[in-house]
Structures are given as structure tokens and as C-alpha cells.
Amino acid sequence: MTETVQIIECPRDAWQGLSEIIPTETKVQYLLKLVAAGFKHIDAVSFVSPKHVRQMADSEDVMREFLARLPAGTERPEIIGIVVNEQGMERALATPGVTTLGYPYSISAYFRRANANMSRSESRALVEKLRQATKSSGHGLVVYISMAFGNPYEEPWGAEIVEDALIWLKDIGVRTVSLADTVGTAPAPYVGALYNTVKDCVAGVELGVHLHSRPEGAAEKVLAAYDAGCRRFDGALTGLGGCPFAGDDLVGNIATETIVSALLARGADPGIQSDALEPALAMTQEIRAKYGHAVSAK
């Protein structure tokens, strides 16, 4: 029996670190190409302060134009909008076309403070509000556990800390969680081992991975997670984007084409065929060339 795998394409993550602002029209055209390629789950926009992420200042405009130009009869994809505070939550809920809210919940105190300026209790209070609001509105909710596969900040870390976060999320009703290798340093065997260790504590929760990697180690990480039971993968075409804290231009999102080819070779069904990616891949390369490579903090 062929295993079906869910692929979440992440242009929002790919774009937000580019040095030049991508026009709204270009973003809309790109999202339409992703839908034409067969993507049904897209991390497309975020609702954060333009002071911090200038690239995402036009999220409402992008969604309005995208919906207006989606061909008649086309199934609307799941659109994930990332939020980091209540103001972002309210914007996302009010934006037509956004079906799912995403929140990065960090188990690193340093990263949580640097990323969202929140304490652990403040962050957990926000997740509970997100859960209540999305349940009332009929939106989905996905929580990303940042630093799930390791912590470079010399803080306490271990599988038990990941399990604690997962059990708490399950207890408050979160049903989709993605484990993030934020800085891309976890070797493939460790990716598989951690997933194996924690998956049983959240039976009934869809547990995915959002992995970063240097290109040469990407397929191995994907297959390690797949062999451990993962059936939900985030990716970005050409591997664009990732965490600027990685300090390495080659550590980015795992390329979606790598995920697709690795899973097809394993006999799984990723819901996307490699040849269908070509138009979107070509436009990805154009965006990279025109609007700049991802900016990394050294």
C-alpha cells in the first residue's frame, strides 16, 4: 500500500529573508503557479510588524488578489498565515483565504525572546488564545516547535523538553504540530531518533517536520523522518529561505524538489510529481536572481 505524504510549500519562509522587496503582483503570480503545480497546502503569508519583516507588509493585498485571480472551479488550497501576537491573530482571522494560523512556539528561552520578546508563560497564553479563537472561527491551527532538534544557545535541551511541549499542546487541543530544526544542525539519524522518541506521546496529533539543511544532507534527513513515521513535510522550492541565525548561507529550507524525489524513490506518494514543479521552479529561480539571496546573520 502506497503511503500518502502531505507537502506544505513555504514561500513565506523562503521570501522573508530576501534583500529586495518582491512586488505584490509577483507574489500573486507565484502562488497561482504553486496551485497549478498541485500544491494543496501553502505557507503563504505572515501577519507581523513591517518594521521587523518588510517583505510581508502586503499580506492582505496578496491574499485579496490571489483569491480574485484563482481560476473558476479550482479547489482553494489551505493557506497558512503566520502570527506572533494577538494583533497578528486578529489580522489573519480577518483576511479572506487564510484557512490556518501558524505560530512558532520556541522551547529556547533565548530564541523566544529574540524572535517574539515573550516569556514562556506569555507564549503559552498566546497559544491558548489562538486555540480558542481558531476553534470559534473554524480556522485551523498549526504550532511549530522551534529548536526541537537541538539548541545552540547552551540552554537545557533534550527530548523530554520537546515531549513536555507536545503533551501540553495536545492537552489544550492543538491537533497539528511541526517539529522545526531551526538552525539545521541535526544529523539525519538524530532527526529520526527524536521523531521516534516523541511521536507516541501525541497519538492523534498530526506531527510533521520543518527541517533546515545544507543541500548535501537534505534527502537523508527527509527519509530519516519518513522512516520514523512522519507523513507531513514543509519545504521550499530550490531550498530558498531558512533561519538567519544559522550563520551559513547554505543552511536553508529543504528543497521541495528534494523532498518529492526522495519520497517517490521510497515508494511514497507526495501528491506532487517532479515534472509538475518545473514552471514554479523556473519562477523561483527568477525571484532569487532578481530580488536577492537570503540574508544571513553572521
N, C-alpha and C positions, 0 to 999 in steps of 0.2 A: 504494500500500500504506500503510495507516494505521500510524503509529509508536506503539508502546506505551510508556507512561511510568510509572515507579514513583513513587508518592507516599508519603512517610513522614510520618505525622501525629505531632506532637511535643507532647503535653500536658505532659510532664515539664518541658520547656523553658519552656512557657507558664506553668506554675503556680509554679515555684520562686522567682519574684520577687514573688509576691503578698504583701500585708502581713498578711493573716489566714490562719490555718491552715484548709485545706479538709478537712472530715471524711473519713475513710476511705470511708464509705458513699457520699458524693458522688463521690469519685474512681472507685469501682467502677461506679456507675451511668453515669458519663460514658464510661468505657472500653467498656461494653456498648453505649452509643449509637453509638460510633465503629465498632464491629464491625457493628452493624445497618446503618450507613450504607454499608458496603462496604470500609472500610479493612482492608487485609491486613498493613500494616507500621506499628507504633506504637512510638514512643519514649516509654515509659510511666512508667518508674521510674528512680531512681538509688540507688546504694549508697555514700553519702558520710556524713561525720560530721554528726549532727543539730546539732552546735554551729555548723556552717557553713551548712547548708541544712535548716532546721527542717521545711520543707514536705515533705521526702522521708523523714522519720523512719519512716513506716509502710509502706515499700515492700513488705516481706514480707507484711504483712497485706493490702495492696491486691491483690497477686497471688493470695494464697490465696482471698480472697473472689471475685475475678474469675473464677478457674477454676471455683469451685464453682457459680457462677451463669451460666456460659456455657451457652446453650441446647443441649440434646442435638442432635447432628448438625451443629452449627456448626463450620466449619473454624477451627481455632485460628490466630490471627494470629501473625506474627513480632512478638515483644516484645523491644525493645531496653532493656537496663539499663545506665546509665552508671556507670563506675567510674573512680576516680582513683588507686587504690593497691592493694596486694595484699590488704588486708583487704576492700576493696570487691569485688575479684575473687572472693574466696572466698565472700562473701555472695551475689553474683549467681549463681555456679555452683551454689550450694546451694538456690536459690529456684525451685521448680517454676513453669513457664510462661515463664520468661525464656529466650529462644532465642538471643539475640545479645547480646554485650557490646560496649559502645561506649566509646571512650577519646578524650578531647580532647588531641591532641598539638600543642603550640604551637611555632611556629617563631620566636616572640618570647621572648627570654630574660626580659624584664620580666614579660610576661603569664604565662609558665610558672611563674615564681617566685611571683607574686601568686596564681595560681589553684591551684597544686599544691605549691608550695615544693620544686621539683625543679630540678636542673641538667639540661642536655641529655643527658648520659650516663645519669643516673638515669632520666629519662623514657624513653629508648630501651631501657634494660634492662627496664623495666616492660612496654613494648610487646612485647618478645621473650618475656617470661613469659606475657603474655596470649595471644600467638600459640600458644605451646606448650600452654598449659592448655586453650584452646578447641579446638584440634585434637584433643587427647586426649579431651575430653568430648563432642565432637560439636556444640558451640555455634558460632554464627557470631561474627565479629568485624568491627566497623567502626571505623575510625580517622578522626577528624575533624582536619583540619589547620587549627588556629586561626590567624588573621591571614593567611590565604592570599592575600587580595586587597589587602593593604596593612597598614602598621604605623604607628600614630600616636605611637609612643614614641621616634622619632628613632634607631632602630636600623637596621643594614643590612637591606635588604629588596630582593627582586627575584624575577623568575620563576625564575632559576637556583636560588634558595634553596628555592622550592617544589618544583622538579624534583628537587633533592637529596633532600628528604624523601620524595617519591613513589618515586623509584628505590630508596631504602633500604627502604621499606615493601614494595615489590614483591619485592625480593631476599630478605626474611625470610619471605615467604609470605602477606602480608596481601593479600586479594583484593577488599576493599570499602573505599573511601576517599571521604570527603566534604570538599570544599573549603569552608571557612567564611569568610564575610565578617563577621567577628566584630563590628566596630563599624559596619557598614552604610554605609560612606562611598564604596565603589567605584561609579563611574557604570556604567551598563549597557554601553557599548562596552568598558570595561575588563574587565568580567566575561566577556564573550565572547572578548575577545582573550587573556586569561590562560588560559582553558579551552582555547582553540585551541592555544596555545603548549605547554601541558604534557601534553595528552592522549596524544600519540603516545609519550611516554616510558614509559607504563604500559599498553601494549596487553595486553589480557587481564584488566585490573583494572576492576571496576565503579567508575566515577568519577562521584560525584554532587556536588551543591552544597547547602549550608546557608546561605541568604542572609538578611541582615537589610536592612531598607529603610524609609524613610518611605513611607507609602501611595501617594503620587502617582508614585513611581518603581518600584514593585514589579513590575508586569506587564512593563515594559520589560526589567528585569533577568532575569526568568524567560525571556522569549523570546530574549534575547541568549545565555543559557546553552544553551537548547534549539537554537538555530540553529547553535551551535558544536559540537553533538553530545551534549549532556548529556541523559540519559534517567532520571535519579534526582534527585528534588527533595524536600527537607524543607520542611515548612510547619506552621503552627498556625492553627486556625480563629480568625477575626477579627484575626489578626496579634498575638495576645497573646504577651508574653514577649520575650526577646532579651537582649542583653548590657547589664548596668547600667553598664559603662564607656563606653557610647555617649554618655551625658550628654544624651540627648534622649528625652523620653517617646514621641515619635512614631517613633523608630527601634526597631523590634521585628522579630520573625519575619515573614516574608512570609505574608500570609493565605492559607490553603489554598484558600479560595474564589476568590481572585485567580489562583492557580496553575491551578486547574481551568478557570476560564473562559478564561484566556489560551491554554491548551493546546488546549482544544476549538475555540477560534476559529482556531487554527493548523491544525486538522485532525488533531491527535494524539488518542490515546486514553489519558486519565489513569486509567482504571479506576474512576472515580467520576463520577457525574452530579450536576450542581449541585442538582437538586431533592432528591436523597437526603440532602443535607447539612443540610436545614432543622431537623430535631429536635436535632441536635448543635449547630448554630449557636445555637439558642434557649437551650440549656443553657449554652453558653459565655458568652452574654451574662448569664445569671443568676449564673454564678460570678464574672464580672468585677464585677458590681454588688454582690454580697454579700460577697466576700472581698477586695476592694480592687484598685486598679490596680497594675500593676507598679511597683516601687520603683526609681528610677534614682539612681545616684550622680552628683551634680552636680560 
